[in-house]
């Protein structure tokens, strides 16, 4: 098999040096170049185009977000964002995901070299996963500016619902969630979401969605109620589970070991929904690498919940939906543009 051609674009000499060391140990990846800014990167790409870019956000001469948009307009290519946890860096990384980047690797401001060494397995796995994404699926698609009308009189935003929708997604999920959530009316039942994303990023991601949607979108806090017209997104670095007190659903946000290499894990959420809501739930598994969520969706299916997988034709990566389908966990396979209608119909069905 041909090696994965990687281009590293980061103004940190420590990151460039660490990348060279880590890539040299892996027989499946070839480092084309490690350069300090996008202008040097363009020179390298004129000689040989990479399969994957590892791209910093905050750089001199041209920032990573501007460079990413240029790449996506000219020749869409899988890009993994390497971002520090500064306020500006985090905000720009969220914008980069919306612009077509497939994953985020966070880097601390201190002890960077030892951090990259300790996280080397995940670092390499992320790059290899990105390489499997087809470039044609990366170009952001314009959202259709429409609202799905409520199929019944809209209840008040604060009204508790007995139905609940659980969504799990990973690679490509930031754009997919935007496409699903923006058209929803405020009458849709409460929604809980796990999107694989690092700590500190989910709050800004939720804020961005909230600015675009009619429904209220927020990063979940421990004890938040699941109510009509609201979407709770699991915080990065924490698991989220659905619980019930009487007729009311709420979420439990907690620490714990990683599950399927992720925290938050879709499986953790889906299993809790199976136990707590049973046949009153709808589970949706969308684009993503790996198999997180497949077992949990099967648990939901066996508990009587309705289950949906995103169709391969619209997935950036078909891994997670495909694994769920293989396990017999899926009732229906639905393309991305039809998922929002599916959620509304479930919400208003008798």
Secondary structure, DSSP 8 states (H G I E B T S, - for coil): ---EEEEEE-S-HHHHHHHHHHHHT-TTEEEEEEESSHHHHHHHHHH---SEEEEESS-SSS-HHHHHHHHHHHS--EEEEEEESSHHHHHHHHHHHHTT--EEEEE-SSSHHHHHHHTHHHHHHHHHHHHTS-GGGTS-----------SS----TT-B-S-EEEEEE-TTHHHHHHHHHTT--TTS--EEEEE---TTHHHHHHHHHHHH-SSEEEE--TT-B-BTTEEEE--TTSEEEEEEETTEEEEEEE----BTTBSS-HHHHHHHHHHHTGGGEEEEE-S-SS-TTHHHHHHHHHTT-EEEEE-TTT-S--HHHHHHHHTT--SEEE-HHHHHHHHHHHHH--
